[in-house]
Amino acid sequence: MVDTAPRTTTKTSDQRAAATVPAKPAPDAVAAPIPAPPAAPAPESPKVDVAALGRQLLGTWADIRLAARERAAHPDLQRIEGLTMAEHRERVLKQLKILVEQRAVHRAFPKEVGGMDDHGGNIAGFEELVVADPSLQIKSGVQWGLFGAAVLHLGTEYHHRTFLPGIMSLEVPGAFAMTETGHGSDVAAIGTTATYDEATQEFVINTPFRGAWKDYLGNAALHGIAAVVFAQLITKGVNHGVHALYVPIRDADGAFLPGIGGEDDGLKGGLNGIDNGRLHFTDVRVPRVNLLNRYGSVAEDGTYSSPIASPGRRFFTMLGTLVQGRVSLDGAATAAAAMALTIAITYGNQRRQFNAASDTDEEVLLDYQRHQRRLLPKLATTYAQTFAHDEFLRKFDAVFSGKADTDDDRQDLETIAAALKPLSTWHALETLQEAREATGGAGFLAENRIVGLREDLDIYATFEGDNNVLLQLVAKRLLTDYSKQFAKADAGAMARYVVAQTAERAYHGTGLRRLGQTIADFGSTARSVSELRDTNTQRELLTDRVETMIADIANRLRDARRLPKADAAAAFNRNQNELIEAARAHGELLQWEAFTRGLEQTTDPGTKRVLTWLRDLFGLGLVEQHLAWYLIHGRLSPQRAQAVTAYIDRLLERLRPHAQDLVDAFGYTPEHLRAPIASGAEQERQDEARAYYAAQRAAGTLPIPEKTRK
């Protein structure tokens, strides 16, 4: 029988161990009771306060998240496996109407149109929809986070009054028509045009060639009756770059309006509850006032004006107002990884396989070191992402609420978004795949959700900007900051800076000089491990790698600005891979710092000790992944590199008894997970099997193995 009751998150480590890791009976044990409770841990063994940790993981908008999770636990909003594409699409559309009825999607809109002006809380609640169905999360994101947000952030009061009520009520389902078949991440180069006709005071919209068709658009294939269309704005023969216009696309019967056509993208690799499609435009006319003109206006006579003089800065400012998509993907991907780990670790804590240490009982999967190596480092990364995301969300809220809305604040937000979204979406895919393999054939069954989540989240690595392209934006920002510091420095000064990074600040300033010595210098492996445990040591190891990589690349690219355009592009291209690696290292450092700050806010001693081990596993895991770099650059000796791996193995042993508590703290109940293998059914099967064999042994009816007779 499958237990569907919600799992409490207030059990102690002792109680959970008794519930999930049955004790092994002696060879002559009787059939019942099974399992026997394990011995109590030693007094110094730390315990996790699961309830308090769970509240901490919920972050700044905890109550909103809890309400959103309660909503996501309702069957009416959940995905049903096995639906056809058409059935899934219609179900998700009906679910959007439920969200409207429950006023679950209006928090970010202005109070004057029925919203709450709560930008951070809106994202916190929205990203929890991934628990119910990623298709629901993304389709609602298309409607209110892209289509509606574009009108809100790129439009002015007229557009708010005219268009937002219908968008908010779902009376006007809409598409966000930015991406083109021929241009995805390179939005500045899109081919769609909006040319102003002074005689009629209208914009004429065209997709002049096949590559300019708007593509992959949610709500475009069936449900959308309007779209925010991004196009090159042309007036008086001058192209003023990409701007957005509100464009009706279908009539009340669902037929395309004159000049508009489209196609259904059809079956996809995931997210098939969303009606993605293509749109094309031929001499489609919209009134001048349909230009969303917060950052660029066209007067009746065709005169263009903008509060931002620089075309480049104007373009990035417009796109920056839509950064919330990357924020929500970071949070949703982290939630998906947390669910996958909850399923896999719960199953691994119950499933038994192979007689390794006993003649009568098989081992729990999570007791195997390899199983711990597969799952616990990913758990550490998920915790780091959880803490980093809450800080990221607070930064987003500060910018969009106006509390911290300078140009520097917005640029910082854009950089953080471009750094964290790639890491979290890649991590989610890796974690889902590892969780699938770690749960064997059971994980491949659709009923246990892992494969479905993996399919749906695949595209998250491409949504809102390809991950590699986003990391290039981060690297360029790091190079810009670096070049400002050395704007007038010669090559010798830059070389001296690089030397200082390795010889002065990084080594002498923090004890890394000692870390780089051989174990023979210390005469003790234990002492080298104590260095690795030090917070400042980990910080310097991670920081030094980022700074040295950027300094090295900047030195190689220093003269590129003086080269012809083609040669400069070639120089940048030769360093592209290292730039992306440096940006990724920067994002990992942001996550480690956030984890460390979260750790500092943990008050319960036992929880803090366990989280410290988990933070160390994350930080030293990053060092282990990049040991080649640390060895090549002389940051670690070969002996000390071995100490990194040895200590990680020790951390895994320490964390293993707390693994269940750490995933239970995520707070997902069986109604959220909807995975039979994480419901207690596996524990019942194992108990039944062990009781069967114990009874046979007690009765003397258990057949004797052939090899025993020999």
PAVOMAR-806192 format. One record per residue (C-alpha): residue number from 1; residue in one letter; x, y, z. Coordinates in pm, whole numbers, plus 50000, padded with zeros to 5 digits. Layout:
BEGIN
 kolpa tidren    xx    yy    zz
   NUM      a     X     Y     Z
...
***
This chain:
BEGIN
 kolpa tidren    xx    yy    zz
     1      m 50000 50000 50000
     2      v 50130 50347 49912
     3      d 50133 50598 50194
     4      t 49996 50928 50062
     5      a 49986 51117 50389
     6      p 50201 51431 50398
     7      r 50539 51366 50555
     8      t 50609 51579 50860
     9      t 50928 51780 50863
    10      t 50966 51799 51239
    11      k 51112 51458 51314
    12      t 51453 51442 51475
    13      s 51748 51277 51303
    14      d 51705 50979 51539
    15      q 51337 50934 51454
    16      r 51397 50964 51082
    17      a 51678 50713 51093
    18      a 51445 50469 51267
    19      a 51180 50528 51003
    20      t 51400 50501 50695
    21      v 51701 50282 50780
    22      p 51582 49963 50952
    23      a 51826 49787 51180
    24      k 51971 49456 51061
    25      p 51844 49156 51256
    26      a 52077 48890 51388
    27      p 52079 48560 51195
    28      d 51843 48401 51444
    29      a 51605 48697 51474
    30      v 51233 48640 51482
    31      a 51005 48781 51218
    32      a 50872 49074 51419
    33      p 50912 49350 51505
    34      i 51100 49489 51204
    35      p 51272 49729 51192
    36      a 51429 49763 51536
    37      p 51527 50118 51629
    38      p 51896 50197 51591
    39      a 52111 50293 51884
    40      a 52093 50658 51983
    41      p 52376 50868 51838
    42      a 52662 50981 52055
    43      p 52588 51299 52251
    44      e 52826 51500 52035
    45      s 52653 51390 51713
    46      p 52480 51695 51563
    47      k 52109 51695 51488
    48      v 51931 51900 51225
    49      d 51634 52111 51327
    50      v 51438 52026 51013
    51      a 51152 52266 51077
    52      a 51377 52565 51143
    53      l 51602 52483 50849
    54      g 51300 52444 50625
    55      r 51177 52788 50723
    56      q 51520 52933 50649
    57      l 51529 52771 50306
    58      l 51193 52928 50218
    59      g 51373 53261 50228
    60      t 51247 53618 50243
    61      w 50899 53549 50103
    62      a 50838 53233 50308
    63      d 50464 53279 50362
    64      i 50402 53347 49994
    65      r 50597 53035 49900
    66      l 50401 52824 50147
    67      a 50073 52952 50004
    68      a 50197 52879 49650
    69      r 50299 52527 49751
    70      e 49959 52466 49905
    71      r 49812 52569 49572
    72      a 50055 52346 49380
    73      a 49949 52047 49591
    74      h 49593 52069 49455
    75      p 49518 51808 49186
    76      d 49338 52061 48964
    77      l 49669 52236 48897
    78      q 49885 51929 48857
    79      r 50008 51757 48546
    80      i 49841 51432 48447
    81      e 50086 51191 48284
    82      g 49987 51044 47951
    83      l 49769 51327 47820
    84      t 49785 51400 47449
    85      m 49941 51730 47347
    86      a 49599 51878 47270
    87      e 49457 51763 47604
    88      h 49755 51896 47795
    89      r 49730 52235 47625
    90      e 49363 52274 47710
    91      r 49418 52162 48067
    92      v 49691 52421 48122
    93      l 49474 52697 47974
    94      k 49199 52606 48222
    95      q 49458 52609 48501
    96      l 49553 52966 48410
    97      k 49191 53062 48466
    98      i 49206 52901 48811
    99      l 49513 53112 48893
   100      v 49322 53425 48791
   101      e 49024 53328 49006
   102      q 49257 53276 49303
   103      r 49439 53607 49233
   104      a 49763 53414 49232
   105      v 49934 53594 48943
   106      h 49874 53966 48992
   107      r 50116 54058 49271
   108      a 50364 54241 49045
   109      f 50112 54466 48873
   110      p 50040 54822 48995
   111      k 49781 54873 49267
   112      e 49582 55106 49044
   113      v 49499 54816 48810
   114      g 49440 54559 49084
   115      g 49791 54440 49162
   116      m 50006 54466 49474
   117      d 50333 54619 49349
   118      d 50509 54320 49507
   119      h 50777 54215 49261
   120      g 50980 53980 49479
   121      g 50676 53807 49624
   122      n 50532 53764 49277
   123      i 50838 53575 49153
   124      a 50861 53370 49474
   125      g 50506 53245 49429
   126      f 50529 53205 49053
   127      e 50837 52983 49046
   128      e 50669 52736 49286
   129      l 50428 52647 49004
   130      v 50701 52420 48866
   131      v 50604 52182 49149
   132      a 50258 52140 48995
   133      d 50354 52133 48626
   134      p 50640 52313 48449
   135      s 50405 52376 48156
   136      l 50176 52568 48389
   137      q 50467 52768 48525
   138      i 50599 52863 48182
   139      k 50261 52937 48020
   140      s 50167 53164 48310
   141      g 50511 53319 48275
   142      v 50441 53388 47908
   143      q 50106 53551 47987
   144      w 50194 53762 48289
   145      g 50574 53754 48319
   146      l 50655 53829 47954
   147      f 50350 53954 47762
   148      g 50203 54143 48058
   149      a 50539 54252 48198
   150      a 50641 54396 47861
   151      v 50331 54614 47858
   152      l 50394 54709 48221
   153      h 50765 54788 48198
   154      l 50798 54909 47839
   155      g 50464 55088 47815
   156      t 50332 55404 47975
   157      e 50010 55498 48154
   158      y 49797 55475 47839
   159      h 49910 55117 47777
   160      h 49859 55023 48140
   161      r 49501 55149 48142
   162      t 49418 55015 47799
   163      f 49583 54674 47788
   164      l 49671 54549 48137
   165      p 49316 54474 48263
   166      g 49252 54228 47979
   167      i 49594 54071 48021
   168      m 49552 54029 48395
   169      s 49205 53873 48363
   170      l 49314 53640 48080
   171      e 49049 53795 47859
   172      v 49343 53865 47626
   173      p 49587 53572 47614
   174      g 49905 53696 47454
   175      a 50242 53608 47306
   176      f 50584 53760 47362
   177      a 50712 53790 47005
   178      m 51083 53856 47041
   179      t 51268 53543 46924
   180      e 51298 53480 46552
   181      t 51382 53166 46361
   182      g 51705 53330 46247
   183      h 51789 53522 46564
   184      g 51747 53390 46917
   185      s 51994 53531 47166
   186      d 52108 53808 46929
   187      v 51795 54019 46971
   188      a 51963 54334 46839
   189      a 51988 54173 46495
   190      i 51623 54067 46450
   191      g 51478 54113 46103
   192      t 51120 54221 46177
   193      t 51057 54587 46095
   194      a 50805 54845 46216
   195      t 50812 55137 45974
   196      y 50621 55453 46060
   197      d 50377 55587 45803
   198      e 50331 55959 45870
   199      a 50029 55984 45640
   200      t 49820 55741 45843
   201      q 50006 55770 46176
   202      e 50050 55393 46184
   203      f 50336 55149 46211
   204      v 50362 54895 45931
   205      i 50501 54563 46056
   206      n 50674 54315 45829
   207      t 50875 53996 45856
   208      p 51058 54044 45525
   209      f 51216 53697 45501
   210      r 51160 53350 45647
   211      g 51432 53385 45912
   212      a 51250 53690 46051
   213      w 50939 53491 46147
   214      k 50873 53504 46518
   215      d 50926 53153 46652
   216      y 50890 52926 46957
   217      l 50632 53164 47105
   218      g 50405 53042 47383
   219      n 50036 53117 47314
   220      a 50109 53174 46945
   221      a 49985 52845 46804
   222      l 49631 52855 46946
   223      h 49538 53074 47238
   224      g 49697 53415 47182
   225      i 49482 53696 47047
   226      a 49747 53967 47085
   227      a 50126 53989 47103
   228      v 50400 54225 47205
   229      v 50609 54230 46889
   230      f 50975 54334 46892
   231      a 51090 54499 46572
   232      q 51344 54738 46426
   233      l 51175 55077 46457
   234      i 51218 55283 46140
   235      t 51101 55640 46095
   236      k 51214 55906 45846
   237      g 51455 55654 45698
   238      v 51642 55598 46027
   239      n 51654 55268 46215
   240      h 51634 55341 46587
   241      g 51685 54981 46690
   242      v 51462 54727 46858
   243      h 51136 54849 47013
   244      a 50814 54676 47118
   245      l 50458 54724 46992
   246      y 50124 54588 47106
   247      v 49972 54401 46810
   248      p 49632 54221 46792
   249      i 49680 53890 46605
   250      r 49346 53701 46613
   251      d 48977 53784 46604
   252      a 48712 53667 46849
   253      d 48674 53338 46660
   254      g 49045 53258 46681
   255      a 49121 53334 46314
   256      f 49432 53531 46222
   257      l 49373 53897 46137
   258      p 49460 54023 45785
   259      g 49832 54016 45709
   260      i 49911 53778 45995
   261      g 49985 53410 45958
   262      g 50142 53138 46164
   263      e 50220 52775 46228
   264      d 50207 52539 46521
   265      d 50550 52428 46644
   266      g 50391 52093 46724
   267      l 50523 51828 46958
   268      k 50834 51931 47154
   269      g 51085 51756 47376
   270      g 50895 51881 47680
   271      l 50650 52147 47801
   272      n 50380 52017 47570
   273      g 50110 52191 47771
   274      i 50219 52514 47598
   275      d 50101 52598 47247
   276      n 50429 52721 47101
   277      g 50410 52851 46748
   278      r 50537 53086 46476
   279      l 50401 53420 46357
   280      h 50471 53622 46044
   281      f 50353 53968 45941
   282      t 50289 54124 45602
   283      d 50204 54495 45600
   284      v 50025 54470 45932
   285      r 49923 54815 46053
   286      v 49883 54924 46416
   287      p 49815 55275 46552
   288      r 50108 55493 46656
   289      v 49993 55474 47019
   290      n 50052 55097 47020
   291      l 50425 55160 47040
   292      l 50530 55079 47398
   293      n 50712 55407 47435
   294      r 50865 55428 47782
   295      y 51213 55438 47629
   296      g 51141 55565 47277
   297      s 50856 55766 47125
   298      v 50752 55867 46776
   299      a 50559 56192 46734
   300      e 50275 56234 46485
   301      d 50515 56380 46229
   302      g 50754 56084 46268
   303      t 51009 56254 46492
   304      y 51183 56005 46724
   305      s 51280 56088 47082
   306      s 51414 55893 47377
   307      p 51517 55968 47736
   308      i 51827 55753 47672
   309      a 52055 55905 47410
   310      s 52280 55603 47355
   311      p 52116 55343 47127
   312      g 52317 55065 47290
   313      r 52229 55167 47644
   314      r 51866 55213 47542
   315      f 51852 54861 47400
   316      f 52003 54700 47710
   317      t 51781 54906 47938
   318      m 51469 54783 47758
   319      l 51581 54422 47776
   320      g 51691 54468 48136
   321      t 51334 54546 48241
   322      l 51247 54189 48141
   323      v 51515 54026 48358
   324      q 51250 53869 48579
   325      g 51233 53572 48343
   326      r 51590 53478 48430
   327      v 51519 53531 48799
   328      s 51223 53293 48794
   329      l 51406 53029 48590
   330      d 51687 53031 48846
   331      g 51437 52967 49125
   332      a 51228 52711 48936
   333      a 51536 52514 48829
   334      t 51657 52507 49188
   335      a 51316 52381 49301
   336      a 51321 52105 49039
   337      a 51667 51993 49155
   338      a 51544 51991 49516
   339      m 51245 51774 49424
   340      a 51462 51530 49228
   341      l 51704 51496 49520
   342      t 51419 51448 49765
   343      i 51288 51161 49555
   344      a 51629 51003 49492
   345      i 51766 51034 49845
   346      t 51442 50914 50005
   347      y 51445 50613 49775
   348      g 51818 50557 49831
   349      n 51758 50563 50205
   350      q 51509 50275 50174
   351      r 51609 50066 49875
   352      r 51847 49778 49956
   353      q 52083 49596 49723
   354      f 52370 49345 49768
   355      n 52500 49176 50081
   356      a 52818 49369 50154
   357      a 52850 49371 50533
   358      s 52598 49110 50643
   359      d 52512 48750 50567
   360      t 52143 48819 50601
   361      d 52068 49179 50507
   362      e 52126 49381 50195
   363      e 52276 49727 50216
   364      v 52082 50051 50191
   365      l 52187 50222 49867
   366      l 52278 50548 50036
   367      d 52531 50365 50253
   368      y 52746 50305 49946
   369      q 53012 50571 49897
   370      r 52950 50592 49525
   371      h 52581 50663 49583
   372      q 52677 50937 49826
   373      r 52922 51078 49569
   374      r 52645 51086 49311
   375      l 52385 51268 49517
   376      l 52530 51456 49815
   377      p 52751 51700 49619
   378      k 52445 51787 49411
   379      l 52253 51841 49734
   380      a 52527 52080 49849
   381      t 52503 52273 49521
   382      t 52124 52291 49549
   383      y 52157 52443 49896
   384      a 52409 52696 49762
   385      q 52167 52786 49482
   386      t 51879 52820 49727
   387      f 52063 53075 49939
   388      a 52197 53256 49631
   389      h 51853 53274 49474
   390      d 51698 53441 49777
   391      e 51966 53711 49770
   392      f 51917 53744 49394
   393      l 51542 53783 49444
   394      r 51593 54051 49707
   395      k 51816 54241 49465
   396      f 51551 54209 49194
   397      d 51280 54336 49429
   398      a 51494 54633 49537
   399      v 51549 54737 49175
   400      f 51190 54695 49057
   401      s 51034 54847 49368
   402      g 51255 55152 49326
   403      k 51441 55104 49656
   404      a 51770 55062 49471
   405      d 51713 55156 49109
   406      t 52028 55328 48986
   407      d 52191 55238 48656
   408      d 52461 55051 48849
   409      d 52197 54857 49041
   410      r 52028 54749 48720
   411      q 52357 54649 48560
   412      d 52449 54450 48869
   413      l 52111 54275 48859
   414      e 52154 54189 48491
   415      t 52502 54051 48558
   416      i 52386 53839 48852
   417      a 52096 53706 48644
   418      a 52330 53617 48358
   419      a 52565 53442 48601
   420      l 52318 53241 48809
   421      k 52054 53132 48558
   422      p 52303 52922 48352
   423      l 52444 52750 48660
   424      s 52107 52660 48811
   425      t 51948 52537 48488
   426      w 52251 52323 48399
   427      h 52260 52190 48754
   428      a 51892 52099 48740
   429      l 51944 51894 48424
   430      e 52250 51719 48566
   431      t 52072 51650 48894
   432      l 51759 51514 48729
   433      q 51968 51281 48515
   434      e 52174 51162 48813
   435      a 51857 51115 49017
   436      r 51706 50913 48734
   437      e 52006 50682 48719
   438      a 52036 50661 49098
   439      t 51678 50535 49120
   440      g 51733 50269 48853
   441      g 51439 50137 48656
   442      a 51194 50294 48898
   443      g 51328 50637 48810
   444      f 51256 50570 48444
   445      l 50884 50525 48510
   446      a 50681 50833 48430
   447      e 50484 50791 48752
   448      n 50793 50888 48952
   449      r 50818 51223 48770
   450      i 51194 51247 48724
   451      v 51191 51181 48349
   452      g 50904 51423 48295
   453      l 51079 51699 48485
   454      r 51398 51628 48290
   455      e 51213 51666 47959
   456      d 51037 51986 48064
   457      l 51345 52157 48209
   458      d 51567 52079 47912
   459      i 51468 52403 47739
   460      y 51538 52609 48052
   461      a 51903 52611 47942
   462      t 51791 52806 47633
   463      f 51498 53011 47766
   464      e 51566 53379 47835
   465      g 51907 53358 47670
   466      d 52132 53065 47583
   467      n 52345 52982 47886
   468      n 52679 53021 47709
   469      v 52575 53356 47564
   470      l 52468 53477 47908
   471      l 52803 53379 48058
   472      q 52977 53578 47786
   473      l 52782 53884 47906
   474      v 52912 53817 48258
   475      a 53268 53784 48134
   476      k 53245 54110 47943
   477      r 53124 54285 48257
   478      l 53415 54138 48455
   479      l 53658 54254 48186
   480      t 53501 54600 48185
   481      d 53538 54630 48562
   482      y 53896 54510 48536
   483      s 53983 54753 48256
   484      k 53840 55046 48454
   485      q 54084 54962 48730
   486      f 54373 54966 48486
   487      a 54249 55212 48224
   488      k 54582 55392 48202
   489      a 54814 55112 48312
   490      d 55083 54978 48083
   491      a 55153 54611 48024
   492      g 55413 54610 48298
   493      a 55163 54737 48554
   494      m 54915 54468 48456
   495      a 55182 54201 48479
   496      r 55274 54323 48824
   497      y 54906 54300 48923
   498      v 54891 53938 48813
   499      v 55206 53863 49011
   500      a 55053 54035 49312
   501      q 54748 53815 49282
   502      t 54958 53504 49318
   503      a 55248 53623 49531
   504      e 55107 53884 49766
   505      r 54735 53901 49839
   506      a 54638 53545 49761
   507      y 54925 53374 49941
   508      h 55076 53596 50206
   509      g 54751 53770 50296
   510      t 54544 53467 50388
   511      g 54756 53166 50459
   512      l 54734 53016 50111
   513      r 55112 53022 50099
   514      r 55108 52755 50370
   515      l 54834 52570 50183
   516      g 55058 52542 49881
   517      q 55336 52365 50070
   518      t 55388 51990 50058
   519      i 55259 51766 50330
   520      a 55619 51691 50415
   521      d 55660 52056 50522
   522      f 55384 52003 50774
   523      g 55442 51644 50862
   524      s 55065 51610 50902
   525      t 54780 51547 50661
   526      a 54537 51648 50934
   527      r 54682 51997 50946
   528      s 54646 52037 50571
   529      v 54281 51935 50602
   530      s 54226 52194 50874
   531      e 54344 52458 50627
   532      l 54091 52339 50372
   533      r 53811 52365 50627
   534      d 53889 52730 50688
   535      t 53627 52966 50541
   536      n 53884 53224 50436
   537      t 54094 52957 50267
   538      q 53800 52841 50057
   539      r 53707 53201 49975
   540      e 54058 53281 49860
   541      l 54088 52967 49651
   542      l 53765 53045 49467
   543      t 53826 53421 49442
   544      d 54184 53385 49327
   545      r 54081 53163 49038
   546      v 53827 53417 48910
   547      e 54057 53717 48945
   548      t 54360 53544 48793
   549      m 54161 53413 48496
   550      i 54016 53758 48424
   551      a 54354 53929 48464
   552      d 54516 53679 48232
   553      i 54249 53717 47962
   554      a 54248 54096 47995
   555      n 54623 54101 47946
   556      r 54590 53899 47626
   557      l 54306 54118 47495
   558      r 54456 54450 47601
   559      d 54567 54551 47250
   560      a 54262 54406 47072
   561      r 54083 54741 47070
   562      r 54354 54882 46845
   563      l 54319 54602 46590
   564      p 54096 54604 46281
   565      k 53745 54478 46359
   566      a 53799 54132 46211
   567      d 54127 54083 46395
   568      a 53977 54204 46723
   569      a 53688 53959 46683
   570      a 53933 53679 46614
   571      a 54130 53767 46929
   572      f 53813 53759 47137
   573      n 53708 53430 46979
   574      r 54041 53271 47071
   575      n 53966 53349 47435
   576      q 53593 53274 47429
   577      n 53609 52942 47611
   578      e 53826 53082 47889
   579      l 53595 53382 47920
   580      i 53297 53154 47973
   581      e 53490 52946 48227
   582      a 53586 53262 48417
   583      a 53224 53376 48422
   584      r 53111 53037 48544
   585      a 53373 53050 48820
   586      h 53238 53393 48914
   587      g 52884 53256 48939
   588      e 53005 52967 49155
   589      l 53180 53215 49382
   590      l 52854 53412 49418
   591      q 52676 53092 49521
   592      w 52948 52997 49772
   593      e 52938 53345 49928
   594      a 52559 53328 49959
   595      f 52580 52982 50118
   596      t 52835 53116 50366
   597      r 52613 53411 50457
   598      g 52319 53174 50500
   599      l 52531 52958 50724
   600      e 52615 53259 50939
   601      q 52243 53321 50993
   602      t 52179 52966 51117
   603      t 52140 52968 51495
   604      d 52080 52605 51592
   605      p 52424 52453 51675
   606      g 52355 52108 51531
   607      t 52205 52243 51211
   608      k 52491 52488 51173
   609      r 52749 52214 51207
   610      v 52582 51998 50944
   611      l 52536 52296 50710
   612      t 52904 52382 50756
   613      w 52995 52036 50631
   614      l 52756 52082 50340
   615      r 52904 52425 50256
   616      d 53253 52275 50272
   617      l 53142 51997 50039
   618      f 53020 52258 49791
   619      g 53332 52477 49812
   620      l 53589 52200 49807
   621      g 53388 52021 49540
   622      l 53445 52324 49317
   623      v 53817 52310 49395
   624      e 53823 51937 49316
   625      q 53648 51997 48982
   626      h 53922 52241 48886
   627      l 54224 52074 49045
   628      a 54411 52092 48714
   629      w 54392 52472 48725
   630      y 54507 52491 49086
   631      l 54796 52253 49017
   632      i 54907 52424 48696
   633      h 54902 52766 48862
   634      g 55080 52647 49174
   635      r 54793 52714 49411
   636      l 54796 52359 49545
   637      s 55070 52098 49566
   638      p 54993 51746 49440
   639      q 54984 51625 49799
   640      r 54742 51896 49903
   641      a 54524 51821 49600
   642      q 54495 51465 49729
   643      a 54393 51607 50066
   644      v 54100 51786 49897
   645      t 53956 51459 49768
   646      a 54029 51275 50091
   647      y 53846 51537 50295
   648      i 53548 51533 50059
   649      d 53519 51160 50122
   650      r 53517 51229 50496
   651      l 53249 51493 50452
   652      l 53030 51245 50267
   653      e 53053 51003 50559
   654      r 52959 51278 50805
   655      l 52667 51400 50595
   656      r 52521 51062 50514
   657      p 52321 51027 50843
   658      h 52170 51371 50782
   659      a 52084 51332 50415
   660      q 51715 51263 50476
   661      d 51680 51561 50708
   662      l 51848 51786 50455
   663      v 51606 51696 50175
   664      d 51305 51692 50407
   665      a 51390 52052 50494
   666      f 51299 52147 50136
   667      g 50943 52093 50254
   668      y 50799 51890 49966
   669      t 50520 51656 50074
   670      p 50400 51347 49883
   671      e 50131 51568 49725
   672      h 50409 51779 49575
   673      l 50644 51498 49474
   674      r 50376 51257 49348
   675      a 50645 50987 49321
   676      p 50546 50646 49459
   677      i 50911 50554 49523
   678      a 50935 50846 49768
   679      s 50603 50775 49939
   680      g 50708 50497 50176
   681      a 50606 50216 49940
   682      e 50966 50106 49895
   683      q 51016 50088 50271
   684      e 50710 49864 50299
   685      r 50845 49633 50028
   686      q 51183 49610 50200
   687      d 51026 49543 50539
   688      e 50806 49272 50390
   689      a 51101 49099 50227
   690      r 51317 49111 50539
   691      a 51033 48985 50755
   692      y 50978 48696 50514
   693      y 51340 48580 50529
   694      a 51361 48637 50907
   695      a 51054 48419 50958
   696      q 51202 48143 50745
   697      r 51526 48155 50940
   698      a 51338 48142 51269
   699      a 51134 47843 51152
   700      g 51437 47665 51013
   701      t 51280 47645 50667
   702      l 51521 47874 50480
   703      p 51705 47672 50215
   704      i 52083 47646 50263
   705      p 52290 47813 49988
   706      e 52492 47565 49783
   707      k 52821 47743 49847
   708      t 52764 47717 50223
   709      r 52744 47336 50200
   710      k 53069 47326 50008
***
